[in-house]
């Protein structure tokens, strides 16, 4: 277990979001991000609707659909600076399809996005995907949550 790095967290959620503080508390968001950080971090987590998620994915990745999490990384050292954008409707659909709790899936996406912010990439090769998935699984287990890739399910 590595020491907990400092985290400057900004959490932006629209009023009336399905992932309000009673469903996804700030402390849970901070714990997930901090658990995946290997260095100090300045992270903004923004919860968005499907239209904004789709627009951001189209503009920055050239993919015309809303995805579950987008990571905008600005620096990796000495401080990890990034924005993590979670698309709430996609997250809710996936949690239901995967038969996971909303919080469990949200924590997984936060870990996934935080790893991307530190340079991890699952789209470069099968080996990189395996390494990243293994780390995500270990981090989830370290939080007392199940392996998100059990049963061969992938993000």
DSSP file (Angstrom, degrees, kcal/mol; ACC not computed):
  #  RESIDUE AA STRUCTURE BP1 BP2  ACC     N-H-->O    O-->H-N    N-H-->O    O-->H-N    TCO  KAPPA ALPHA  PHI   PSI    X-CA   Y-CA   Z-CA
    1    1 A X              0   0    0      0, 0.0     2,-0.2     0, 0.0     3,-0.1   0.000 360.0 360.0 360.0 129.4    0.0    0.0    0.0
    2    2 A X        -     0   0    0      1,-0.1     3,-0.1     3,-0.0    36,-0.0  -0.578 360.0 -90.5 -90.9 155.4    1.4    3.4   -1.0
    3    3 A X        -     0   0    0     -2,-0.2     2,-0.5     1,-0.1    -1,-0.1  -0.307  49.8 -99.5 -62.1 149.6    1.0    6.5    1.1
    4    4 A X        -     0   0    0     -3,-0.1    -1,-0.1     1,-0.0     2,-0.1  -0.582  39.2-140.2 -73.9 117.6   -2.0    8.6    0.3
    5    5 A X        -     0   0    0     -2,-0.5    32,-0.1    29,-0.4    34,-0.1  -0.434  27.7 -94.3 -75.8 153.8   -1.0   11.5   -2.0
    6    6 A X        -     0   0    0     -2,-0.1    35,-2.4     1,-0.0     2,-0.4  -0.369  42.3-160.2 -64.3 145.8   -2.6   14.9   -1.5
    7    7 A X  E     -a   41   0A   0     33,-0.2     2,-0.7    -3,-0.1    35,-0.2  -0.990  18.8-163.4-135.1 125.7   -5.6   15.6   -3.7
    8    8 A X  E     -a   42   0A   0     33,-3.0    35,-1.9    -2,-0.4     2,-0.4  -0.927  29.8-172.6-102.0 104.4   -7.2   18.9   -4.6
    9    9 A X  E     -a   43   0A   0     -2,-0.7     2,-0.5    33,-0.2    35,-0.2  -0.860  20.3-172.2-110.4 131.3  -10.6   17.8   -5.8
   10   10 A X  E     -a   44   0A   0     33,-2.4    35,-3.2    -2,-0.4     2,-0.5  -0.989   9.8-164.5-115.0 128.1  -13.3   19.8   -7.5
   11   11 A X  E     -a   45   0A   0     -2,-0.5     2,-0.6    33,-0.2    35,-0.2  -0.959   4.4-172.2-116.8 119.0  -16.6   18.0   -8.0
   12   12 A X  E     +a   46   0A   0     33,-3.3    35,-3.0    -2,-0.5     2,-0.4  -0.943  12.8 162.3-114.4 119.1  -19.1   19.5  -10.4
   13   13 A X        -     0   0    0     -2,-0.6    35,-0.1    33,-0.2     3,-0.1  -1.000  37.8-114.1-136.4 138.2  -22.6   18.1  -10.6
   14   14 A X    >   -     0   0    0     33,-0.5     3,-1.9    -2,-0.4     2,-0.1  -0.350  43.8 -93.1 -67.5 149.2  -25.7   19.6  -12.1
   15   15 A X  T 3  S+     0   0    0      1,-0.3    -1,-0.1     5,-0.0     5,-0.0  -0.388 114.4  19.8 -58.4 134.1  -28.5   20.4   -9.7
   16   16 A X  T 3  S+     0   0    0      1,-0.2    -1,-0.3    -3,-0.1     4,-0.1   0.606  87.2 165.7  80.5  11.4  -30.9   17.5   -9.6
   17   17 A X    X   -     0   0    0     -3,-1.9     3,-0.8     1,-0.2    -1,-0.2  -0.281  47.4-126.7 -60.6 144.5  -28.4   15.0  -11.0
   18   18 A X  T 3  S+     0   0    0      1,-0.3     2,-0.2     5,-0.0    -1,-0.2   0.681 112.3  57.7 -64.1 -16.7  -29.2   11.3  -10.6
   19   19 A X  T 3  S+     0   0    0      4,-0.1    -1,-0.3     3,-0.0    -2,-0.1  -0.413  81.4 157.6-109.1  54.4  -25.8   11.1   -8.9
   20   20 A X    X>  -     0   0    0     -3,-0.8     4,-3.0    -2,-0.2     3,-1.4  -0.094  61.7 -86.2 -69.3 176.1  -26.5   13.6   -6.2
   21   21 A X  T 34 S+     0   0    0      1,-0.3    -1,-0.1     2,-0.2     5,-0.0   0.760 127.8  58.7 -60.0 -26.1  -24.6   13.7   -2.9
   22   22 A X  T 34 S+     0   0    0      2,-0.1    -1,-0.3     1,-0.1     3,-0.2   0.782 116.5  33.6 -74.1 -25.1  -27.0   11.2   -1.4
   23   23 A X  T <4 S+     0   0    0     -3,-1.4     2,-0.4     1,-0.2    -2,-0.2   0.865 136.3  19.4 -93.3 -47.3  -26.1    8.6   -4.1
   24   24 A X  S  < S-     0   0    0     -4,-3.0    -1,-0.2    82,-0.0    -2,-0.1  -0.785  83.3-156.6-127.5  86.0  -22.5    9.5   -4.8
   25   25 A X    >>  -     0   0    0     -2,-0.4     4,-1.8    -3,-0.2     3,-0.7  -0.239  25.9-118.4 -64.4 150.7  -21.0   11.4   -1.8
   26   26 A X  H 3> S+     0   0    0      1,-0.2     4,-2.9     2,-0.2     5,-0.2   0.870 114.9  59.5 -53.8 -39.6  -18.0   13.6   -2.3
   27   27 A X  H 3> S+     0   0    0      1,-0.2     4,-2.4     2,-0.2    -1,-0.2   0.864 104.3  49.8 -61.2 -36.0  -16.0   11.5    0.1
   28   28 A X  H <> S+     0   0    0     -3,-0.7     4,-2.3     2,-0.2    -1,-0.2   0.912 111.3  48.4 -68.4 -42.7  -16.6    8.4   -2.1
   29   29 A X  H  X S+     0   0    0     -4,-1.8     4,-2.4     2,-0.2     5,-0.2   0.944 113.7  47.1 -60.9 -48.3  -15.4   10.3   -5.2
   30   30 A X  H  X S+     0   0    0     -4,-2.9     4,-2.8     1,-0.2     5,-0.3   0.903 111.1  51.5 -61.9 -42.3  -12.3   11.6   -3.3
   31   31 A X  H  X S+     0   0    0     -4,-2.4     4,-2.3    -5,-0.2    -1,-0.2   0.917 111.4  47.2 -61.9 -43.9  -11.5    8.1   -2.0
   32   32 A X  H  X S+     0   0    0     -4,-2.3     4,-1.2     2,-0.2    -2,-0.2   0.943 116.5  42.5 -63.9 -48.5  -11.7    6.5   -5.4
   33   33 A X  H >X S+     0   0    0     -4,-2.4     4,-1.0     1,-0.2     3,-0.6   0.942 115.9  48.3 -64.8 -47.6   -9.5    9.1   -7.1
   34   34 A X  H >< S+     0   0    0     -4,-2.8     3,-0.6    -5,-0.2   -29,-0.4   0.884 106.9  57.3 -60.6 -39.3   -7.0    9.3   -4.3
   35   35 A X  H 3< S+     0   0    0     -4,-2.3    -1,-0.2    -5,-0.3    -2,-0.2   0.816 110.8  43.2 -63.0 -31.0   -6.8    5.5   -4.2
   36   36 A X  H << S+     0   0    0     -4,-1.2    -1,-0.2    -3,-0.6     2,-0.2   0.591  93.3 102.0 -91.1 -11.7   -5.7    5.4   -7.9
   37   37 A X    <<  -     0   0    0     -4,-1.0   -32,-0.3    -3,-0.6     3,-0.1  -0.509  43.1-177.7 -76.9 139.2   -3.3    8.4   -7.6
   38   38 A X  S    S+     0   0    0     -2,-0.2     2,-0.3     2,-0.1    -1,-0.1   0.496  75.6  26.7-106.8 -10.6    0.4    7.7   -7.4
   39   39 A X  S    S-     0   0    0    -34,-0.1   -34,-0.1     1,-0.1    40,-0.1  -0.881 106.6 -65.8-139.7 168.9    1.4   11.4   -7.1
   40   40 A X        -     0   0    0     38,-0.4    40,-3.0    -2,-0.3     2,-0.4  -0.258  60.4-153.0 -55.4 149.6   -0.3   14.5   -5.8
   41   41 A X  E     -ab   7  80A   0    -35,-2.4   -33,-3.0    38,-0.2     2,-0.5  -0.967  32.2-164.9-136.4 148.0   -3.3   15.5   -7.8
   42   42 A X  E     +ab   8  81A   0     38,-3.3    40,-1.9    -2,-0.4     2,-0.4  -0.912  37.5 170.2-122.2  98.2   -5.4   18.4   -8.9
   43   43 A X  E     -ab   9  82A   0    -35,-1.9   -33,-2.4    -2,-0.5     2,-0.5  -0.924  26.1-161.8-121.5 132.7   -8.5   16.7  -10.3
   44   44 A X  E     -ab  10  83A   0     38,-2.2    40,-3.4    -2,-0.4     2,-0.6  -0.963   8.5-162.1-108.0 128.3  -11.9   18.0  -11.4
   45   45 A X  E     -ab  11  84A   0    -35,-3.2   -33,-3.3    -2,-0.5     2,-0.5  -0.957  10.1-172.0-109.6 121.8  -14.7   15.5  -11.7
   46   46 A X  E     -ab  12  85A   0     38,-3.1    40,-2.5    -2,-0.6     2,-0.5  -0.963  12.5-152.6-119.4 125.0  -17.6   16.7  -13.7
   47   47 A X  E     + b   0  86A   0    -35,-3.0   -33,-0.5    -2,-0.5     2,-0.3  -0.840  25.7 179.7 -95.0 129.0  -20.9   14.8  -14.0
   48   48 A X  E     - b   0  87A   0     38,-2.7    40,-2.2    -2,-0.5    41,-0.4  -0.825  26.4-112.9-129.7 164.8  -22.7   15.5  -17.3
   49   49 A X     >  -     0   0    0     -2,-0.3     4,-2.4    38,-0.2     5,-0.2  -0.307  44.7 -94.0 -86.0 178.1  -25.8   14.6  -19.2
   50   50 A X  H  > S+     0   0    0      1,-0.2     4,-2.6     2,-0.2     5,-0.2   0.873 121.5  54.3 -64.8 -39.1  -25.9   12.6  -22.4
   51   51 A X  H  > S+     0   0    0      2,-0.2     4,-2.4     1,-0.2    -1,-0.2   0.932 113.0  42.1 -63.1 -45.5  -25.9   15.7  -24.7
   52   52 A X  H  > S+     0   0    0      2,-0.2     4,-2.5     1,-0.2     5,-0.2   0.901 114.1  52.0 -69.0 -39.3  -22.8   17.2  -23.1
   53   53 A X  H  X S+     0   0    0     -4,-2.4     4,-2.1     2,-0.2    14,-0.3   0.908 112.1  46.3 -61.3 -42.0  -21.0   13.8  -22.9
   54   54 A X  H  X S+     0   0    0     -4,-2.6     4,-2.5     2,-0.2    11,-0.3   0.919 112.2  50.2 -66.6 -44.1  -21.7   13.2  -26.6
   55   55 A X  H  X S+     0   0    0     -4,-2.4     4,-2.7    -5,-0.2    -2,-0.2   0.913 112.6  46.5 -62.3 -43.3  -20.5   16.7  -27.6
   56   56 A X  H  X S+     0   0    0     -4,-2.5     4,-2.6     2,-0.2     5,-0.4   0.913 113.0  48.8 -66.1 -42.2  -17.3   16.3  -25.7
   57   57 A X  H  X S+     0   0    0     -4,-2.1     4,-1.9    -5,-0.2     6,-1.6   0.895 114.6  46.1 -64.8 -39.5  -16.6   12.9  -27.1
   58   58 A X  H  X S+     0   0    0     -4,-2.5     4,-1.0     4,-0.3    -2,-0.2   0.927 116.2  44.8 -67.3 -45.2  -17.3   14.1  -30.6
   59   59 A X  H  < S+     0   0    0     -4,-2.7    -2,-0.2    -5,-0.2    -3,-0.2   0.910 126.8  26.2 -67.1 -43.3  -15.2   17.2  -30.2
   60   60 A X  H  < S+     0   0    0     -4,-2.6    -3,-0.2    -5,-0.2    -2,-0.2   0.666 135.8  25.2-101.7 -17.9  -12.1   15.7  -28.5
   61   61 A X  H  < S-     0   0    0     -4,-1.9    -3,-0.2    -5,-0.4    -2,-0.1   0.449  94.6-122.8-123.2  -4.6  -12.2   12.1  -29.7
   62   62 A X  S  < S+     0   0    0     -4,-1.0     2,-0.5    -5,-0.5    -4,-0.3   0.766  70.3 128.1  69.4  24.5  -14.0   12.2  -32.9
   63   63 A X        -     0   0    0     -6,-1.6     2,-1.8     2,-0.1    -1,-0.2  -0.963  54.1-146.4-119.8 119.0  -16.6    9.7  -31.7
   64   64 A X        +     0   0    0     -2,-0.5     2,-0.3    -6,-0.1   -10,-0.1  -0.405  68.4  73.7 -89.3  62.6  -20.2   10.7  -32.1
   65   65 A X  S    S-     0   0    0     -2,-1.8     2,-0.4   -11,-0.3    -2,-0.1  -0.968  85.4 -97.5-159.6 158.7  -21.7    9.1  -29.0
   66   66 A X        -     0   0    0     -2,-0.3     2,-0.2    -9,-0.1   -12,-0.2  -0.683  40.6-161.8 -80.9 132.6  -21.7    9.6  -25.2
   67   67 A X        -     0   0    0     -2,-0.4    20,-0.3   -14,-0.3    23,-0.2  -0.685  27.2-112.2-110.5 168.0  -19.1    7.5  -23.5
   68   68 A X  S    S+     0   0    0     -2,-0.2    19,-2.0     1,-0.2     2,-0.4   0.918  93.3   6.6 -69.8 -44.8  -19.0    6.6  -19.8
   69   69 A X  E     -C   86   0A   0     17,-0.2     2,-0.4    21,-0.1    -1,-0.2  -0.999  57.6-167.8-143.8 137.6  -15.8    8.5  -18.8
   70   70 A X  E     -C   85   0A   0     15,-2.2    15,-2.9    -2,-0.4     2,-0.5  -0.972  11.1-154.9-120.2 139.7  -13.5   11.0  -20.6
   71   71 A X  E     -C   84   0A   0     -2,-0.4     2,-0.6    13,-0.2    13,-0.2  -0.967   8.2-170.9-118.2 127.3  -10.1   12.0  -19.2
   72   72 A X  E     -C   83   0A   0     11,-3.0    11,-2.4    -2,-0.5     2,-0.4  -0.931  15.2-166.9-113.1 103.7   -8.5   15.3  -20.1
   73   73 A X  E     +C   82   0A   0     -2,-0.6     9,-0.2     9,-0.2     3,-0.1  -0.797  18.4 172.2 -99.2 133.9   -5.0   15.1  -18.7
   74   74 A X  E     -     0   0A   0      7,-3.4     2,-0.3    -2,-0.4     8,-0.2   0.715  69.1  -0.3-109.9 -32.5   -2.9   18.3  -18.5
   75   75 A X  E     -C   81   0A   0      6,-1.4     6,-2.3    42,-0.1    -1,-0.4  -0.978  43.8-167.6-156.1 151.5    0.2   17.2  -16.5
   76   76 A X        +     0   0    0      1,-0.4     2,-0.3    -2,-0.3     4,-0.2   0.595  62.7  79.6-113.1 -18.6    1.4   13.9  -15.0
   77   77 A X  S    S-     0   0    0      2,-0.3    -1,-0.4     1,-0.1     4,-0.1  -0.990 100.8  -6.2-154.5 147.2    4.3   15.2  -12.9
   78   78 A X  S    S+     0   0    0     -2,-0.3     2,-0.4    -3,-0.1   -38,-0.4  -0.980 141.9  16.6 -74.2 -15.8    5.1   16.5  -10.4
   79   79 A X  S    S-     0   0    0    -40,-0.1     2,-0.7   -38,-0.0    -2,-0.3  -0.956  76.3-128.0-118.6 134.8    1.3   16.9   -9.9
   80   80 A X  E     -b   41   0A   0    -40,-3.0   -38,-3.3    -2,-0.4     2,-0.5  -0.722  30.8-175.3 -78.6 117.8   -1.3   15.0  -11.8
   81   81 A X  E     +bC  42  75A   0     -6,-2.3    -7,-3.4    -2,-0.7    -6,-1.4  -0.974  20.0 135.6-119.0 123.1   -3.7   17.6  -13.3
   82   82 A X  E     -bC  43  73A   0    -40,-1.9   -38,-2.2    -2,-0.5     2,-0.4  -0.995  46.8-129.5-160.5 158.8   -6.8   16.4  -15.1
   83   83 A X  E     -bC  44  72A   0    -11,-2.4   -11,-3.0    -2,-0.3     2,-0.5  -0.973  20.4-161.1-111.2 132.4  -10.5   16.7  -15.6
   84   84 A X  E     -bC  45  71A   0    -40,-3.4   -38,-3.1    -2,-0.4     2,-0.6  -0.972   5.5-163.2-112.3 125.0  -12.6   13.5  -15.4
   85   85 A X  E     -bC  46  70A   0    -15,-2.9   -15,-2.2    -2,-0.5     2,-0.5  -0.937   3.0-168.2-113.2 116.3  -16.0   13.7  -17.1
   86   86 A X  E     -bC  47  69A   0    -40,-2.5   -38,-2.7    -2,-0.6     2,-0.9  -0.908  15.9-142.8-105.1 126.4  -18.6   11.1  -16.2
   87   87 A X  E  >  -b   48   0A   0    -19,-2.0     4,-2.6    -2,-0.5     3,-0.2  -0.791  12.6-156.9 -89.7 107.9  -21.7   10.8  -18.3
   88   88 A X  H  > S+     0   0    0    -40,-2.2     4,-2.7    -2,-0.9     5,-0.2   0.881  86.4  49.9 -58.4 -48.3  -24.4   10.0  -15.8
   89   89 A X  H  > S+     0   0    0    -41,-0.4     4,-2.2     1,-0.2    -1,-0.2   0.896 114.2  46.2 -61.4 -37.4  -27.0    8.4  -18.1
   90   90 A X  H  > S+     0   0    0     -3,-0.2     4,-2.9     2,-0.2     5,-0.2   0.933 112.4  50.7 -67.7 -45.2  -24.3    6.1  -19.6
   91   91 A X  H  X S+     0   0    0     -4,-2.6     4,-2.4     1,-0.2    -2,-0.2   0.920 111.6  48.1 -57.2 -45.5  -23.0    5.2  -16.2
   92   92 A X  H  X S+     0   0    0     -4,-2.7     4,-1.8     2,-0.2    -1,-0.2   0.909 112.9  47.5 -64.7 -42.8  -26.5    4.4  -15.0
   93   93 A X  H  X S+     0   0    0     -4,-2.2     4,-2.8    -5,-0.2    -2,-0.2   0.938 113.4  47.8 -62.7 -46.9  -27.3    2.2  -18.0
   94   94 A X  H  X S+     0   0    0     -4,-2.9     4,-2.9     1,-0.2    -2,-0.2   0.903 108.4  54.1 -63.7 -41.1  -24.0    0.4  -17.8
   95   95 A X  H  X>S+     0   0    0     -4,-2.4     5,-2.9    -5,-0.2     4,-0.5   0.920 112.3  45.0 -58.7 -42.8  -24.4   -0.3  -14.1
   96   96 A X  H ><5S+     0   0    0     -4,-1.8     3,-0.9     3,-0.2    -2,-0.2   0.936 114.3  47.7 -66.2 -46.5  -27.8   -1.8  -14.8
   97   97 A X  H 3<5S+     0   0    0     -4,-2.8    -2,-0.2     1,-0.2    -1,-0.2   0.871 116.3  44.0 -62.1 -37.4  -26.5   -3.9  -17.7
   98   98 A X  H 3<5S-     0   0    0     -4,-2.9    -1,-0.2    -5,-0.2    -2,-0.2   0.488 109.8-124.0 -86.5  -3.5  -23.5   -5.1  -15.7
   99   99 A X  T <<5 +     0   0    0     -3,-0.9     2,-0.3    -4,-0.5    -3,-0.2   0.920  66.0 133.8  57.8  47.0  -25.7   -5.8  -12.6
  100  100 A X      < -     0   0    0     -5,-2.9    -1,-0.2    -6,-0.2     2,-0.1  -0.839  63.2 -98.8-118.9 158.7  -23.5   -3.6  -10.5
  101  101 A X     >  -     0   0    0     -2,-0.3     4,-2.3     1,-0.1     5,-0.2  -0.439  33.1-118.5 -71.0 155.0  -24.5   -0.9   -8.0
  102  102 A X  H  > S+     0   0    0      1,-0.2     4,-2.6     2,-0.2     5,-0.2   0.911 115.4  49.4 -60.2 -43.6  -24.3    2.7   -9.3
  103  103 A X  H  > S+     0   0    0      2,-0.2     4,-2.8     1,-0.2     5,-0.2   0.925 109.2  51.7 -64.5 -44.5  -21.6    3.6   -6.7
  104  104 A X  H  > S+     0   0    0      1,-0.2     4,-2.0     2,-0.2    -1,-0.2   0.921 113.9  43.7 -58.0 -45.4  -19.5    0.5   -7.6
  105  105 A X  H  X S+     0   0    0     -4,-2.3     4,-2.5     2,-0.2    -1,-0.2   0.900 112.6  52.3 -69.6 -39.7  -19.6    1.4  -11.3
  106  106 A X  H  X S+     0   0    0     -4,-2.6     4,-2.3    -5,-0.2    -2,-0.2   0.921 109.3  49.9 -61.4 -43.4  -18.9    5.0  -10.6
  107  107 A X  H  X S+     0   0    0     -4,-2.8     4,-2.5     1,-0.2    -1,-0.2   0.911 110.1  51.3 -61.4 -42.2  -15.9    4.2   -8.4
  108  108 A X  H  X S+     0   0    0     -4,-2.0     4,-2.8    -5,-0.2    -2,-0.2   0.930 110.8  47.3 -60.9 -44.7  -14.6    1.9  -11.2
  109  109 A X  H  X S+     0   0    0     -4,-2.5     4,-2.8     2,-0.2    -1,-0.2   0.869 111.0  51.9 -65.9 -35.9  -14.9    4.7  -13.8
  110  110 A X  H  X S+     0   0    0     -4,-2.3     4,-2.3     2,-0.2    -1,-0.2   0.911 112.2  45.7 -65.6 -42.2  -13.2    7.2  -11.5
  111  111 A X  H  X S+     0   0    0     -4,-2.5     4,-2.3     2,-0.2    -2,-0.2   0.937 113.4  50.5 -63.5 -46.6  -10.3    4.8  -11.0
  112  112 A X  H  X S+     0   0    0     -4,-2.8     4,-2.0     1,-0.2    -2,-0.2   0.931 113.3  44.9 -56.8 -49.5  -10.2    4.1  -14.7
  113  113 A X  H  X S+     0   0    0     -4,-2.8     4,-2.0     1,-0.2    -1,-0.2   0.872 110.8  53.5 -65.5 -37.5  -10.1    7.8  -15.5
  114  114 A X  H  X S+     0   0    0     -4,-2.3     4,-0.7     2,-0.2    -1,-0.2   0.874 107.6  51.1 -66.7 -36.8   -7.5    8.6  -12.9
  115  115 A X  H ><>S+     0   0    0     -4,-2.3     5,-2.1     1,-0.2     3,-1.1   0.920 108.0  52.3 -65.5 -42.4   -5.2    5.9  -14.3
  116  116 A X  H ><5S+     0   0    0     -4,-2.0     3,-2.0     1,-0.3    -2,-0.2   0.904 103.6  58.3 -56.5 -40.8   -5.6    7.5  -17.8
  117  117 A X  H 3<5S+     0   0    0     -4,-2.0    -1,-0.3     1,-0.3   -36,-0.2   0.722 105.1  51.4 -62.7 -20.6   -4.7   10.9  -16.2
  118  118 A X  T <<5S-     0   0    0     -3,-1.1    -1,-0.3    -4,-0.7    -2,-0.2   0.260 130.9 -90.1-101.9  10.2   -1.4    9.2  -15.1
  119  119 A X  T < 5S+     0   0    0     -3,-2.0    -3,-0.2     1,-0.3     2,-0.2   0.389  78.2 140.6 102.5  -4.0   -0.6    7.9  -18.6
  120  120 A X      < -     0   0    0     -5,-2.1     2,-0.4    -6,-0.1    -1,-0.3  -0.497  26.3-176.9 -71.2 142.5   -2.2    4.5  -18.6
  121  121 A X        -     0   0    0     -2,-0.2     3,-0.4     7,-0.1     4,-0.3  -0.957  24.3-173.9-147.1 123.5   -3.8    3.6  -21.9
  122  122 A X  S    S+     0   0    0     -2,-0.4     7,-0.3     1,-0.2    -1,-0.1   0.479  83.2  65.8 -92.9  -4.3   -5.8    0.4  -22.7
  123  123 A X  S    S+     0   0    0      1,-0.1    -1,-0.2     5,-0.1     3,-0.1   0.455  84.5  72.2 -98.1  -0.5   -6.1    1.3  -26.4
  124  124 A X  S    S-     0   0    0     -3,-0.4     2,-0.3     1,-0.3    -1,-0.1   0.842 113.0 -21.4 -84.1 -34.3   -2.4    1.0  -27.3
  125  125 A X     >  -     0   0    0     -4,-0.3     4,-2.2     1,-0.1    -1,-0.3  -0.982  58.9-105.8-166.0 163.7   -2.1   -2.8  -27.1
  126  126 A X  H  > S+     0   0    0     -2,-0.3     4,-2.5     1,-0.2     5,-0.2   0.874 120.8  53.7 -63.9 -36.8   -3.7   -5.9  -25.7
  127  127 A X  H  > S+     0   0    0      2,-0.2     4,-2.5     1,-0.2    -1,-0.2   0.916 108.5  48.3 -64.8 -43.1   -0.8   -6.1  -23.2
  128  128 A X  H  > S+     0   0    0      2,-0.2     4,-2.6     1,-0.2     5,-0.2   0.899 111.3  51.0 -63.3 -40.1   -1.4   -2.5  -22.0
  129  129 A X  H  X S+     0   0    0     -4,-2.2     4,-2.7    -7,-0.3     5,-0.2   0.925 110.5  48.9 -62.4 -44.5   -5.1   -3.2  -21.7
  130  130 A X  H  X S+     0   0    0     -4,-2.5     4,-2.3     2,-0.2    -2,-0.2   0.914 112.4  48.2 -61.8 -43.2   -4.3   -6.3  -19.6
  131  131 A X  H  X S+     0   0    0     -4,-2.5     4,-2.2     2,-0.2    -2,-0.2   0.926 113.9  46.1 -63.3 -44.6   -2.0   -4.3  -17.3
  132  132 A X  H  X S+     0   0    0     -4,-2.6     4,-2.7     1,-0.2    -2,-0.2   0.916 112.9  49.4 -66.3 -42.4   -4.4   -1.5  -16.8
  133  133 A X  H  X S+     0   0    0     -4,-2.7     4,-2.5     2,-0.2    -1,-0.2   0.886 110.0  51.8 -63.9 -38.6   -7.3   -3.9  -16.1
  134  134 A X  H  X S+     0   0    0     -4,-2.3     4,-2.4    -5,-0.2    -1,-0.2   0.931 111.4  46.7 -62.6 -45.0   -5.2   -5.8  -13.6
  135  135 A X  H  X S+     0   0    0     -4,-2.2     4,-2.6     2,-0.2    -2,-0.2   0.919 111.7  50.7 -64.0 -43.5   -4.4   -2.6  -11.8
  136  136 A X  H  X S+     0   0    0     -4,-2.7     4,-2.6     1,-0.2    -1,-0.2   0.918 110.7  50.0 -58.7 -43.4   -8.0   -1.4  -11.8
  137  137 A X  H  X S+     0   0    0     -4,-2.5     4,-2.6     1,-0.2    -2,-0.2   0.922 111.3  47.9 -62.4 -44.8   -9.0   -4.8  -10.4
  138  138 A X  H  X S+     0   0    0     -4,-2.4     4,-2.2     1,-0.2    -1,-0.2   0.898 112.2  49.6 -63.2 -40.9   -6.4   -4.6   -7.6
  139  139 A X  H  X S+     0   0    0     -4,-2.6     4,-0.9     2,-0.2    -2,-0.2   0.907 111.5  48.5 -65.7 -41.5   -7.5   -1.0   -6.8
  140  140 A X  H ><>S+     0   0    0     -4,-2.6     5,-2.7     1,-0.2     3,-1.0   0.938 112.1  48.6 -62.8 -46.2  -11.1   -2.0   -6.6
  141  141 A X  H ><5S+     0   0    0     -4,-2.6     3,-1.8     1,-0.3    -1,-0.2   0.872 105.4  59.4 -61.4 -36.4  -10.3   -5.0   -4.4
  142  142 A X  H 3<5S+     0   0    0     -4,-2.2    -1,-0.3     1,-0.3    -2,-0.2   0.734 105.3  49.3 -64.1 -22.5   -8.3   -2.6   -2.2
  143  143 A X  T <<5S-     0   0    0     -3,-1.0    -1,-0.3    -4,-0.9    -2,-0.2   0.337 124.5-105.4 -94.7   4.8  -11.4   -0.6   -1.6
  144  144 A X  T < 5S+     0   0    0     -3,-1.8     2,-0.3     1,-0.3    -3,-0.2   0.694  82.1 126.1  79.5  18.6  -13.4   -3.7   -0.7
  145  145 A X      < -     0   0    0     -5,-2.7    -1,-0.3    -6,-0.2    -2,-0.2  -0.765  63.8 -96.5-108.7 156.0  -15.2   -3.8   -4.1
  146  146 A X        -     0   0    0     -2,-0.3     2,-0.4     1,-0.1    -1,-0.1  -0.234  45.8 -87.1 -71.6 159.4  -15.4   -6.7   -6.5
  147  147 A X    >   -     0   0    0      1,-0.2     3,-1.3    -7,-0.1    -1,-0.1  -0.496  34.2-150.8 -60.9 118.5  -13.2   -7.1   -9.6
  148  148 A X  T 3  S+     0   0    0     -2,-0.4    -1,-0.2     1,-0.3     5,-0.1   0.656  92.9  53.6 -71.2 -13.3  -15.0   -5.2  -12.4
  149  149 A X  T >  S+     0   0    0    -16,-0.2     3,-1.8     3,-0.1    -1,-0.3   0.319  74.5 127.4-104.5   7.3  -13.5   -7.5  -15.0
  150  150 A X  G X  S+     0   0    0     -3,-1.3     3,-0.5     1,-0.3    -4,-0.0  -0.430  75.7  26.7 -61.7 135.5  -14.7  -10.8  -13.5
  151  151 A X  G 3  S-     0   0    0      1,-0.2    -1,-0.3    -2,-0.1    -2,-0.0   0.565 129.9 -78.6  85.3   8.2  -16.6  -12.7  -16.1
  152  152 A X  G <  S+     0   0    0     -3,-1.8     2,-0.3     1,-0.2    -1,-0.2   0.604  81.0 154.0  79.3  11.3  -14.7  -11.1  -19.0
  153  153 A X    <   -     0   0    0     -3,-0.5     2,-0.3    -4,-0.1    -1,-0.2  -0.575  21.6-169.4 -77.0 135.8  -16.7   -7.8  -18.9
  154  154 A X              0   0    0     -2,-0.3    -5,-0.0     1,-0.1    -1,-0.0  -0.894 360.0 360.0-125.5 154.6  -14.7   -4.8  -20.3
  155  155 A X              0   0    0     -2,-0.3   -87,-0.2   -87,-0.0    -1,-0.1   0.457 360.0 360.0 -73.0 360.0  -15.2   -1.1  -20.4
